[in-house]
Amino acid sequence: MESPKKIAHEIGGVKRDALRFGLNGVKSDIVGSHPLESSYESEKRSHEAMKRTIIGHTYGTALPLKMDMDRQILSRFQRPAGPIPSSMLGLEVYTGAIDDFGFEDYLNDPRDSETVRPVDFHHGMEVRLGMSKGPVAPSFI
């Protein structure tokens, strides 16, 4: 017996749900981030690796493993998807990112813009529980 033919599709596809997330541009799929941004990220990763190596040589190999476990625990504490975004304050304090002065500190947080769509709580929880795929919230209208 032959099985009936089915059309393969994903509910809430990664970037393809035009009704829920709007049309996406081809340029965003082709062009990566700015070269300075990618250079900054790679320098930050190498600095973290060097820091882990120095701590491992100084205090033993158990401390970097404990630090990784603490980082994983702190990265899991999040608010449910909704109007108030999760600030991840514990992780920022632990990694020292709270001392960084980013563009959102002097320009504005992009989530506070008037062109940001409101977050769909139900879709955010579906993504978090693995029932749906795609970004938790669309970014801009």
Disulfide bonds with the S-S distance in Angstrom:
none
